Amino acid sequence: MKTYPCFSRLRARALALSSLLAALTVCGRAANPAIVDPLTADPAALVHNGTVYLYTGHDEAGEKHQGYVMKKWLVFSSTDMVTWKAHPSPMSLADFPWAKENAWAGHVVEKGGEFYWYAPVSRGGKAGFAIGVAVADNPLGPFKDARGSAMITNEMTTDVPIEWDDIDPAAFIDDDGQAYLFWGNQRCRYVKLKANMTEFEGEIVKVDVPHFTEAPWVHKRGEIYYLTYATGFPEKIAYATSKSITGPWEYRGLLAELAGNSNTIHQSIITYKGRDYFIYHNGGTPLGGSFRRSVCIDYLYYNPDGTMKRVVQTSEGVEPAK
């Protein structure tokens, strides 16, 4: 393949800039993207015993590839939201023997000292996407398939005639200990999880929110439940509130605008050391894009009435949490 000197110089400068951004983060100076090497996408954060564990997908597509190439998940940890320690991959596509391809956006929750990872994978062809669950006794894994089969399959959601409507699972455990799983593309759904966290009970329930694309995330602050989700395409983040985890949900408008150089954004929201954080991805590295994404972190603020202020996406990121 012919190599053009100008392209080689541009690539070298881009890689040098990526290294500089990574060095700034390691030295404790906040910057976005917060993690530039390796490429990370679809963040899902968990606060456990004073540490934040950040679970992400891993984009492996080439610089000119038009499509998602994701075969494993990654995990990082931090005690200041700025310096992130990379750990060995805790789970890969191969850990679900019944899956064929695509390690897409998952979510980890802790219950009873066990850590449950809900992950969407494709079974190939018309079988479409399904949601599996893996378990570990440590937030860093390794995680193992808890069922040997999918928990939610495309055959259960035939009202949406696509093969990728069962993606982006997000678990939530209410104050009474009852766990729920939200998910979806084009239509948001939820189920009540059984106490074993690997099965659901009752019917699959449709969630009535406007302009839903994908990436639901549920959290609670005070007496208010918040459902944030991606809307449109390219995606922005919208949100709704409710007095109950089962709704009804009141649409509140946009929370975040388009992410730089990425068609998707995929949010995660946590409270840590007294501050609220909005974690997302963009294509903001020099060689980034919609299929080569990187995790970013910015602050989240609430109004006195409980509504959320529009997130300001910054290149400076956040200060070290104390």
Summary of the structure (lengths in Angstrom):
residues: 322
radius of gyration: 18.9
end to end distance: 51.0
largest distance: 63.0
contacts: 1099
relative contact order: 0.15
helix: 10%
strand: 41%
